[in-house]
Amino acid sequence: MTYEELVKNHSGDMIEKLVTWVISQEKADIHFDFADEDQWAIISMHIYEEDKEISLRLHLNDVYDLYFGYYDDDDEFFEIVHILTEEEKKIIPEALRKLMKHVLDKEEGVRIPSNFLGK
């Protein structure tokens, strides 16, 4: 299976993996970022030994996407972005959705105890 197929066909599993990993950490960081006219709140996990990143981003107008970045064998970096459906959004814990919205609205990141996100 290619990474594109993984992101497209198994996004729910990837979201659950990200949330499970974040909750297992002592603290969680939700960052604010922007480029040109776009801005978003983002929470990420990095798999350093595999040169991969999985992120969940909230953009304006309640648009969530799943971001997957990776390096291939030639050290080229690739990014795959999948816009979440309404069903996929329901996988995200409500506390995490509220905090991501707060970060996006305030344009300022937060660090919180990770166990708060599972509520």
trRosetta pair geometry for C-beta under 8 A, 3 or more apart (Angstrom, degrees):
i j d omega theta_ij theta_ji phi_ij phi_ji
1 5 4.8 -121 -169 86 89 128
1 6 5.7 108 134 -60 118 84
1 9 8.0 -105 -157 54 129 131
2 5 4.7 99 55 7 78 100
2 6 7.0 -133 100 -6 43 87
3 6 5.3 -50 -147 34 37 118
3 7 6.3 33 157 -16 68 103
3 68 6.3 -166 175 125 111 137
3 70 6.2 -135 -116 27 162 146
3 78 7.5 122 76 99 149 131
3 80 6.0 -174 130 -13 104 150
4 7 6.1 -57 -149 38 28 106
4 8 6.1 18 157 -11 64 114
4 80 5.8 -165 -101 -121 63 141
5 8 5.9 -61 -138 45 29 106
5 9 5.4 -8 175 11 69 120
5 10 8.0 47 134 4 65 98
6 9 6.9 -68 -123 51 14 87
6 10 5.3 -46 -165 45 56 117
6 14 7.3 98 151 -59 92 126
6 68 7.6 151 94 -143 109 174
7 10 7.4 -46 -79 58 9 73
7 11 6.0 42 -179 -83 51 86
7 14 6.8 -5 -117 -13 58 163
7 66 6.3 -180 -158 105 95 118
7 68 5.0 -132 -87 9 126 142
7 80 4.7 177 6 124 166 134
7 82 4.9 -178 155 -30 103 132
8 11 7.0 -25 -153 -39 9 104
8 82 6.0 -175 -90 -108 51 131
10 13 4.4 -30 176 35 95 120
10 14 6.1 102 118 -24 83 94
11 14 5.5 -57 -148 38 37 113
11 15 6.2 40 153 -23 70 102
11 66 5.0 178 -149 16 107 161
11 82 5.3 -130 -95 105 135 150
11 84 6.8 -172 147 -106 143 80
11 88 5.6 -5 107 -133 121 138
12 15 5.7 -51 -147 33 31 111
12 16 6.4 30 154 -15 63 106
12 88 5.8 -127 -79 -122 80 83
12 91 5.4 174 -143 -70 82 157
13 16 5.7 -56 -149 39 31 111
13 17 6.3 35 151 -22 65 105
14 17 5.5 -49 -146 34 33 114
14 18 6.4 35 153 -19 64 104
14 54 5.8 -149 -178 -148 104 135
14 66 6.0 92 97 -168 129 141
14 68 7.2 -56 -162 -76 154 119
15 18 5.8 -55 -151 36 31 112
15 19 6.3 27 154 -15 66 108
15 56 6.5 77 -126 -88 85 124
15 66 6.4 -93 -69 -98 90 124
15 84 7.8 69 -74 -108 141 130
15 88 6.7 145 -20 -176 154 91
15 91 4.8 92 102 107 139 135
15 92 6.4 -84 -178 -70 128 76
16 19 5.8 -55 -142 40 31 109
16 20 6.0 33 158 -20 66 108
16 91 6.3 -85 -60 -180 82 124
17 20 5.8 -55 -144 38 26 111
17 21 6.3 26 156 -18 62 108
17 45 7.9 -123 127 52 87 154
17 54 6.9 16 93 100 111 169
18 21 5.9 -58 -149 37 27 110
18 22 6.3 26 155 -19 65 108
18 43 7.4 120 163 109 118 100
18 44 7.9 -70 -147 -146 117 27
18 45 5.4 -164 -131 4 76 123
18 54 5.1 -134 -81 119 111 120
18 55 7.6 137 -132 -112 145 16
18 56 5.9 149 119 -28 156 110
19 22 5.7 -53 -144 36 30 111
19 23 6.3 28 158 -17 65 108
19 91 7.7 -157 -10 143 147 90
19 92 7.0 -178 -77 -127 133 55
19 93 6.3 136 -151 -9 135 104
19 96 6.9 -100 -120 -35 105 164
19 117 7.1 -154 -155 137 85 122
19 118 7.8 121 167 -94 102 73
20 23 6.0 -58 -147 38 27 109
20 24 6.4 28 154 -22 62 109
21 24 5.7 -60 -152 33 30 113
21 25 7.0 34 151 -27 63 101
21 45 4.8 46 101 -110 146 153
22 25 5.9 -53 -161 21 36 113
22 28 5.1 51 -177 -112 103 120
22 43 6.3 20 -103 162 148 127
22 45 6.7 -117 -60 -65 79 110
22 96 7.9 84 97 -107 152 132
22 114 5.8 -170 150 -143 68 112
22 117 6.1 -33 118 76 117 163
23 28 7.9 -7 -79 -62 37 130
23 114 5.1 155 -137 156 32 106
23 115 6.6 78 -160 -100 82 42
23 117 5.6 -133 -87 74 84 109
23 118 4.9 66 -124 -56 135 111
24 114 7.1 -61 47 133 20 153
25 28 6.2 122 76 -73 120 70
25 114 4.8 139 73 -58 74 156
26 113 7.3 -63 166 -138 56 69
26 114 6.4 138 121 5 11 115
27 111 5.4 13 175 -179 122 100
27 112 6.9 155 -156 79 75 27
27 113 6.4 -63 -106 -106 60 36
27 114 6.1 -179 -138 -34 7 89
28 43 6.6 3 179 -141 108 123
28 111 7.0 169 82 -150 43 55
28 112 5.7 -21 59 63 92 77
28 113 7.6 31 13 127 88 15
28 114 4.5 115 -34 -96 102 77
28 116 7.8 -129 29 53 124 96
28 117 5.8 38 2 -33 166 137
29 43 7.2 159 89 -125 53 76
29 109 6.4 16 -176 174 86 125
29 110 7.5 178 -147 91 49 44
29 111 5.1 -18 -97 -99 74 83
30 41 5.6 13 169 179 107 105
30 42 7.1 159 -161 74 63 35
30 43 5.0 -38 -105 -74 77 96
30 99 5.6 150 1 136 163 109
30 100 5.9 -133 -159 -94 140 64
30 103 4.9 -131 124 -49 115 156
30 109 5.8 -178 94 -151 56 78
30 110 5.3 7 53 53 98 84
30 111 8.0 -176 22 -79 64 38
30 112 7.7 4 4 12 104 104
31 41 7.2 158 81 -157 41 55
31 42 5.2 -25 64 62 91 90
31 43 7.6 153 17 -81 73 44
31 44 7.9 -16 19 3 117 105
31 103 7.3 102 108 -177 12 143
31 109 4.4 -19 -121 -100 44 131
32 39 7.1 3 -175 -178 90 103
32 40 7.6 170 -151 91 52 38
32 41 5.9 -32 -97 -101 64 65
32 42 7.8 148 -100 17 17 82
32 103 5.3 -161 -67 167 92 96
32 104 6.9 158 -117 -94 97 40
32 106 7.7 -120 -67 86 146 73
32 107 5.2 125 -179 -164 158 43
32 108 5.8 -30 -2 -57 143 7
32 109 5.1 -137 0 -54 80 73
33 39 7.1 179 96 -152 42 63
33 40 5.9 -16 64 63 83 81
33 42 5.8 -7 16 6 117 127
34 38 6.4 171 -154 96 67 54
34 39 3.8 -21 -101 -103 101 82
34 40 7.2 154 -87 16 54 62
35 38 5.5 -4 62 62 75 100
38 59 6.4 -41 -162 -136 96 118
38 60 7.9 -141 -144 10 59 103
39 59 7.2 131 80 -141 45 69
39 60 6.7 64 59 -37 85 100
39 104 6.8 134 122 -147 101 84
39 107 7.1 -32 180 -112 146 94
40 57 4.4 15 168 -176 142 107
40 58 5.9 155 -159 74 82 43
40 59 4.7 -42 -94 -86 99 64
40 104 6.7 -35 -154 -105 30 108
41 57 6.9 157 77 -154 46 57
41 58 4.6 -2 51 52 97 103
41 99 7.9 179 166 122 149 66
41 100 4.1 161 99 -164 138 74
41 101 7.3 -111 11 -54 152 18
41 102 8.0 82 -98 64 157 53
41 103 3.8 110 -119 86 124 118
41 104 4.3 -92 -28 -51 108 86
41 109 7.9 146 -138 -105 83 67
42 55 5.4 0 -168 -177 104 125
42 56 7.1 160 -149 80 56 47
42 57 4.7 -14 -98 -102 86 83
42 58 7.8 -158 -69 22 45 65
42 67 7.7 -14 -138 23 115 140
43 55 6.7 162 82 -153 40 73
43 56 5.4 -6 57 54 90 95
43 96 7.1 -74 7 -161 160 112
43 100 6.9 -90 -17 -89 110 109
44 53 5.8 -10 -167 -172 119 103
44 54 6.9 155 -153 84 66 45
44 55 4.0 -25 -98 -97 88 96
44 56 7.8 -168 -77 21 48 59
44 67 7.9 -43 -104 73 99 116
45 53 7.2 164 84 -154 46 57
45 54 5.2 -5 57 59 94 92
45 55 7.6 -178 22 -77 56 54
46 52 7.5 159 -159 89 50 50
46 53 5.2 -20 -106 -103 69 83
47 50 4.5 -7 125 45 114 107
47 51 7.6 -33 93 35 79 16
47 52 4.4 1 55 62 110 97
47 53 7.3 -161 21 -75 73 34
47 54 7.5 44 -13 -3 106 96
48 51 7.2 26 -165 -76 35 42
50 70 7.7 -40 136 -133 90 105
51 70 6.1 95 113 -157 84 65
51 71 4.1 -49 146 32 139 111
52 68 7.2 -19 -167 -168 99 83
52 69 6.9 155 -158 86 50 56
52 70 4.6 -6 -107 -99 79 93
52 71 8.0 -123 -68 18 53 70
53 67 7.3 -18 114 117 99 98
53 68 7.2 162 84 -154 60 38
53 69 4.3 3 51 54 107 102
53 70 7.4 -161 23 -65 66 55
54 66 7.4 -19 -165 -173 85 91
54 67 7.3 148 -161 83 37 63
54 68 5.8 -3 -106 -105 69 75
55 66 7.5 153 82 -162 51 46
55 67 4.1 -12 62 60 100 111
55 68 7.9 -168 26 -70 70 35
55 69 7.7 22 4 1 109 102
56 64 6.7 -11 -174 -168 89 107
56 65 7.7 170 -154 86 48 42
56 66 6.2 -22 -103 -106 66 62
56 67 7.5 -162 -74 19 18 84
56 92 6.9 145 -172 -106 153 123
56 96 7.9 33 93 155 149 130
56 100 7.6 -77 116 -96 105 151
57 64 6.8 154 83 -155 51 56
57 65 5.2 -10 59 57 100 86
57 67 5.8 51 -10 -19 116 119
58 62 7.5 -34 -159 -136 97 36
58 63 7.4 135 -161 77 50 48
58 64 5.5 -25 -99 -98 65 77
58 97 7.6 126 -86 -143 143 62
58 100 4.2 113 3 149 143 123
58 101 6.5 -90 146 -72 158 55
58 103 7.9 115 58 66 121 104
58 104 5.6 -98 103 -45 109 140
59 63 4.3 -25 62 73 107 102
59 64 7.5 -174 17 -82 77 26
59 65 7.0 32 -12 -1 112 103
59 104 7.7 147 -150 -128 15 140
60 63 6.9 14 73 24 44 103
60 104 7.1 176 -78 176 57 130
63 83 6.6 -43 -170 -144 98 104
64 83 7.4 119 83 -161 51 57
64 84 4.2 -18 89 33 103 129
64 88 7.6 -152 89 105 125 103
64 89 5.5 138 28 -102 142 96
64 92 7.1 -133 -137 -26 164 153
65 81 5.2 9 169 -173 137 94
65 82 6.2 155 -162 77 81 41
65 83 5.1 -46 -99 -98 92 48
65 84 6.2 -163 -100 -12 31 83
66 81 7.3 156 78 -155 50 47
66 82 4.6 -11 56 60 99 100
66 84 6.2 98 -23 -64 92 96
66 88 7.7 -85 -31 163 122 139
67 79 6.8 -24 -165 -164 92 99
67 80 7.5 149 -159 80 44 53
67 81 5.5 -10 -105 -105 71 78
68 79 7.3 148 81 -157 50 50
68 80 4.5 -12 62 59 100 101
68 81 7.8 -169 25 -74 67 36
68 82 7.8 27 0 -1 105 103
69 77 6.5 3 -175 -173 101 98
69 78 7.0 171 -149 87 56 47
69 79 4.9 -16 -100 -102 85 76
69 80 7.7 -173 -75 22 40 65
70 77 7.4 169 91 -148 29 59
70 78 5.8 -17 64 59 76 91
71 75 5.6 -10 -172 -138 120 43
71 76 6.7 147 -152 69 67 32
71 77 5.5 -36 -93 -92 73 63
71 78 7.6 150 -100 15 24 77
72 75 7.3 -79 68 -7 62 13
72 76 5.1 -4 36 54 107 88
72 78 6.5 56 -33 -9 100 119
84 88 4.0 -134 -160 93 94 123
84 89 5.2 122 129 -60 128 75
85 88 4.7 97 49 7 74 102
85 89 7.1 -128 96 -9 41 86
86 89 5.6 -49 -151 28 33 117
86 90 7.1 42 151 -28 61 99
87 90 5.9 -49 -162 20 35 116
88 91 5.9 -38 -170 10 47 116
89 92 5.9 -46 -170 19 50 113
89 97 7.6 71 -180 -102 93 130
92 96 5.5 -116 176 83 92 120
92 97 5.2 107 118 -60 119 97
93 96 4.6 87 67 7 88 105
93 97 7.1 -157 95 -7 45 85
93 117 5.8 117 70 163 142 70
93 118 6.0 -125 -106 -131 164 27
93 119 7.0 100 173 61 129 38
94 97 5.6 -54 -148 35 35 113
94 98 6.3 34 155 -19 68 104
94 119 7.6 -74 66 107 92 65
95 98 5.8 -54 -149 36 31 111
95 99 6.4 27 155 -15 65 108
95 116 6.0 -154 165 147 146 74
95 117 5.3 -170 96 -138 116 36
95 118 7.3 -5 41 47 136 18
95 119 4.6 71 -40 66 143 86
96 99 5.8 -55 -144 39 31 108
96 100 6.2 32 157 -19 66 107
96 117 4.8 49 -69 -155 95 98
97 100 5.9 -56 -146 37 28 110
97 101 6.4 29 154 -19 63 107
98 101 5.7 -56 -150 37 30 112
98 102 6.4 35 150 -22 65 105
99 102 5.4 -49 -147 33 35 116
99 103 6.4 37 153 -19 66 102
99 110 6.4 -113 -169 62 106 140
99 112 6.8 -99 -130 8 148 149
99 117 7.3 -69 17 -103 146 87
100 103 5.7 -50 -149 35 33 112
100 104 6.4 32 153 -17 64 106
101 104 5.7 -56 -147 39 31 110
101 105 6.1 30 155 -18 67 109
102 105 5.9 -57 -144 39 27 109
102 106 6.0 5 165 0 65 115
102 110 7.1 13 102 -17 118 143
103 106 6.3 -67 -137 50 23 96
103 107 7.8 88 165 -85 54 10
103 108 6.7 -124 -145 77 64 44
103 109 5.8 27 -141 -113 118 41
103 110 5.9 -121 -83 4 102 98
104 107 7.3 18 -175 -72 28 51
112 116 5.2 -69 147 49 122 142
112 117 7.4 129 92 -48 120 90
113 116 5.1 103 77 -15 83 104
114 117 5.8 -44 -169 16 54 114
114 118 7.9 49 146 -18 71 96
115 118 6.1 -47 -164 23 49 112
116 119 6.1 -45 -172 5 45 118
